[in-house]
Every structure is written in C-alpha cells, then in structure tokens.
Amino acid sequence: MATTQYLFAGFGGQGILFSGKFLAYKGLTEDKQVSWLPSYGPEMRGGTASCSVIVSDTPVGSPIVSKPDVLVAMNLPSLDKYEDSVKAGGVIFVDSSLIERKVNRTDVTVHYIPATKLASDNQMPTLANMIIVGKILKELGGYSEESVNAALKKVISAKRADMLEINLKAMQIGANN
C-alpha cells in the first residue's frame, strides 16, 4: 500500500493549485485514488495559496494533509509555516530563487531548485511551478510520458492547448536540474 501526501504552498499566481491538480490527474491516469484540496487567501493573486494532494493505492479517507511526505515551498512564508510539519524522512522542494534561507531540518531530504530564475531564463516566467513538478517526478520516480501527457491534457483547457508543449519543456528543465 503506497500513499504519498503532498503539500504545495506559495502565493497566488505561482500556479500552486495547477501543480496540485496536475499531480492529482496524473494519479488518476495511473488508476490511483486521489484527493485534491485547494486553499487560498482572500486574494487569488498575491495572497497565500496552498494545495493538498494525496495519491494512494487505497481509498483516501480524508483530503486533509497535516503531515506531508512532500512539501513544495515556493516562497519564504510557506517554508516558515510548513517546514516543521513534514514527516521525518520526507522531502522538501524549495524555490531557491525566492527563498534564500536553508531548511533547518536534518531528518528530511531537501532539493533547492532556482525555479523562478530558470523559468525567467527560458522565457516561461509563469512556469516555475512546472519546473518544480518536473524535479519532483524525477526525484520520486514518477515520470511516465503517457501519464504526464494525459494529465496535462486534463488540466490545460482546450483554448490553452498551445501551452502543452511549453509545460512539457518546463518539466524537462526541472528534471534536468
């Protein structure tokens, strides 16, 4: 029985909810049980945003993630707030372009990804989130071209279909860093 609990956190406009929705759909394409629970402050853009995702081989009893296996922190307030909640042995992904401090814990694996800088350098300023998702899939062993493409087609609307290739490119950049 494998269950992975993810917590994505940052500020509105960073694609926090999109990243979580992508992972949830990816789980669905792999016949997993999933939950996706978005949460954001009063302002969508600029306010705080977080997203809990659970991907499991068995039915998910509650969508609440209080002790994530994986934390994605895309801004300093998110790292400050959630660092201590990660399970011992868990993994923390940090956007090191926006967060200068190091993780204080020694019982977790940490990946520092300059996602915002990589996104900017590659003319995809809104895709730092997908660069981190690419890194997650590489590090946690979840990259399957078939399930990634199927999930992206679910979360990218038909009128934004032109964004499919650039999202794939962003994920590849993350996987290679």
C-alpha positions as a Python dict, from the first residue, in 0.01 Angstrom:
ca = {
    (1, 'M'): (0, 0, 0),
    (2, 'A'): (161, 323, -115),
    (3, 'T'): (26, 664, -20),
    (4, 'T'): (204, 993, -80),
    (5, 'Q'): (79, 1318, 70),
    (6, 'Y'): (188, 1641, -98),
    (7, 'L'): (157, 1999, 18),
    (8, 'F'): (219, 2278, -235),
    (9, 'A'): (247, 2627, -88),
    (10, 'G'): (329, 2974, -214),
    (11, 'F'): (147, 3289, -312),
    (12, 'G'): (-141, 3327, -554),
    (13, 'G'): (-34, 3341, -916),
    (14, 'Q'): (253, 3091, -880),
    (15, 'G'): (48, 2801, -1013),
    (16, 'I'): (22, 2624, -677),
    (17, 'L'): (-329, 2490, -743),
    (18, 'F'): (-244, 2397, -1103),
    (19, 'S'): (58, 2191, -988),
    (20, 'G'): (-151, 2003, -737),
    (21, 'K'): (-430, 1944, -986),
    (22, 'F'): (-175, 1811, -1235),
    (23, 'L'): (-42, 1557, -983),
    (24, 'A'): (-395, 1451, -890),
    (25, 'Y'): (-489, 1393, -1255),
    (26, 'K'): (-161, 1211, -1311),
    (27, 'G'): (-257, 978, -1027),
    (28, 'L'): (-600, 923, -1183),
    (29, 'T'): (-444, 829, -1517),
    (30, 'E'): (-243, 566, -1327),
    (31, 'D'): (-557, 421, -1162),
    (32, 'K'): (-467, 563, -819),
    (33, 'Q'): (-705, 701, -559),
    (34, 'V'): (-657, 1076, -524),
    (35, 'S'): (-773, 1384, -342),
    (36, 'W'): (-703, 1748, -428),
    (37, 'L'): (-786, 2017, -176),
    (38, 'P'): (-708, 2378, -273),
    (39, 'S'): (-686, 2658, -21),
    (40, 'Y'): (-614, 3024, -79),
    (41, 'G'): (-638, 3357, 94),
    (42, 'P'): (-891, 3629, 12),
    (43, 'E'): (-694, 3745, -293),
    (44, 'M'): (-615, 3487, -561),
    (45, 'R'): (-309, 3666, -700),
    (46, 'G'): (-64, 3774, -435),
    (47, 'G'): (-248, 3612, -143),
    (48, 'T'): (-134, 3288, 12),
    (49, 'A'): (-221, 2965, -163),
    (50, 'S'): (-175, 2603, -74),
    (51, 'C'): (-291, 2277, -214),
    (52, 'S'): (-306, 1934, -52),
    (53, 'V'): (-281, 1629, -277),
    (54, 'I'): (-297, 1266, -175),
    (55, 'V'): (-215, 988, -423),
    (56, 'S'): (-278, 638, -293),
    (57, 'D'): (-326, 274, -389),
    (58, 'T'): (-620, 260, -148),
    (59, 'P'): (-922, 487, -95),
    (60, 'V'): (-838, 824, 61),
    (61, 'G'): (-1022, 868, 390),
    (62, 'S'): (-963, 1240, 435),
    (63, 'P'): (-829, 1507, 199),
    (64, 'I'): (-653, 1688, 484),
    (65, 'V'): (-272, 1676, 473),
    (66, 'S'): (-131, 1769, 810),
    (67, 'K'): (198, 1572, 789),
    (68, 'P'): (306, 1583, 423),
    (69, 'D'): (556, 1339, 276),
    (70, 'V'): (644, 1606, 21),
    (71, 'L'): (643, 1984, 68),
    (72, 'V'): (684, 2229, -218),
    (73, 'A'): (766, 2574, -80),
    (74, 'M'): (762, 2847, -342),
    (75, 'N'): (804, 3142, -104),
    (76, 'L'): (961, 3208, 236),
    (77, 'P'): (636, 3238, 436),
    (78, 'S'): (537, 2892, 311),
    (79, 'L'): (867, 2735, 411),
    (80, 'D'): (849, 2906, 750),
    (81, 'K'): (492, 2785, 806),
    (82, 'Y'): (515, 2424, 684),
    (83, 'E'): (877, 2307, 722),
    (84, 'D'): (817, 2153, 1065),
    (85, 'S'): (504, 1968, 951),
    (86, 'V'): (686, 1743, 700),
    (87, 'K'): (718, 1380, 811),
    (88, 'A'): (1065, 1265, 917),
    (89, 'G'): (1219, 1109, 608),
    (90, 'G'): (1008, 1335, 384),
    (91, 'V'): (1120, 1557, 100),
    (92, 'I'): (1114, 1936, 70),
    (93, 'F'): (1143, 2115, -265),
    (94, 'V'): (1242, 2481, -229),
    (95, 'D'): (1233, 2752, -496),
    (96, 'S'): (1580, 2883, -416),
    (97, 'S'): (1529, 3184, -645),
    (98, 'L'): (1281, 3326, -393),
    (99, 'I'): (1394, 3161, -69),
    (100, 'E'): (1745, 3239, 47),
    (101, 'R'): (1746, 3050, 375),
    (102, 'K'): (1826, 2683, 406),
    (103, 'V'): (1594, 2423, 555),
    (104, 'N'): (1672, 2377, 925),
    (105, 'R'): (1574, 2011, 948),
    (106, 'T'): (1825, 1731, 914),
    (107, 'D'): (1575, 1443, 901),
    (108, 'V'): (1438, 1530, 554),
    (109, 'T'): (1581, 1537, 202),
    (110, 'V'): (1591, 1886, 52),
    (111, 'H'): (1612, 1992, -312),
    (112, 'Y'): (1689, 2355, -386),
    (113, 'I'): (1569, 2446, -734),
    (114, 'P'): (1610, 2801, -872),
    (115, 'A'): (1274, 2751, -1042),
    (116, 'T'): (1172, 3115, -1083),
    (117, 'K'): (1512, 3204, -1232),
    (118, 'L'): (1508, 2900, -1463),
    (119, 'A'): (1158, 2992, -1578),
    (120, 'S'): (1262, 3350, -1647),
    (121, 'D'): (1586, 3248, -1822),
    (122, 'N'): (1387, 3015, -2052),
    (123, 'Q'): (1118, 3272, -2142),
    (124, 'M'): (848, 3089, -1946),
    (125, 'P'): (804, 3322, -1647),
    (126, 'T'): (477, 3166, -1531),
    (127, 'L'): (601, 2806, -1523),
    (128, 'A'): (832, 2787, -1220),
    (129, 'N'): (569, 2557, -1068),
    (130, 'M'): (602, 2304, -1351),
    (131, 'I'): (982, 2318, -1333),
    (132, 'I'): (949, 2204, -970),
    (133, 'V'): (694, 1936, -1069),
    (134, 'G'): (947, 1803, -1321),
    (135, 'K'): (1207, 1783, -1043),
    (136, 'I'): (958, 1607, -815),
    (137, 'L'): (878, 1343, -1077),
    (138, 'K'): (1247, 1284, -1145),
    (139, 'E'): (1346, 1256, -778),
    (140, 'L'): (1046, 1049, -670),
    (141, 'G'): (1043, 828, -979),
    (142, 'G'): (703, 918, -1118),
    (143, 'Y'): (780, 1033, -1471),
    (144, 'S'): (585, 841, -1733),
    (145, 'E'): (543, 1019, -2065),
    (146, 'E'): (199, 867, -2112),
    (147, 'S'): (59, 971, -1774),
    (148, 'V'): (224, 1315, -1786),
    (149, 'N'): (73, 1390, -2128),
    (150, 'A'): (-269, 1258, -2025),
    (151, 'A'): (-269, 1465, -1705),
    (152, 'L'): (-156, 1783, -1883),
    (153, 'K'): (-434, 1740, -2137),
    (154, 'K'): (-682, 1728, -1848),
    (155, 'V'): (-557, 2037, -1664),
    (156, 'I'): (-482, 2255, -1965),
    (157, 'S'): (-808, 2380, -2114),
    (158, 'A'): (-880, 2331, -2483),
    (159, 'K'): (-846, 2703, -2551),
    (160, 'R'): (-496, 2693, -2394),
    (161, 'A'): (-386, 2374, -2576),
    (162, 'D'): (-87, 2567, -2712),
    (163, 'M'): (55, 2557, -2356),
    (164, 'L'): (103, 2177, -2361),
    (165, 'E'): (449, 2179, -2519),
    (166, 'I'): (586, 2462, -2303),
    (167, 'N'): (463, 2284, -1987),
    (168, 'L'): (641, 1967, -2101),
    (169, 'K'): (955, 2173, -2166),
    (170, 'A'): (935, 2331, -1820),
    (171, 'M'): (904, 1986, -1660),
    (172, 'Q'): (1206, 1866, -1857),
    (173, 'I'): (1409, 2165, -1736),
    (174, 'G'): (1315, 2076, -1378),
    (175, 'A'): (1404, 1709, -1428),
    (176, 'N'): (1746, 1808, -1562),
    (177, 'N'): (1834, 2036, -1267),
}
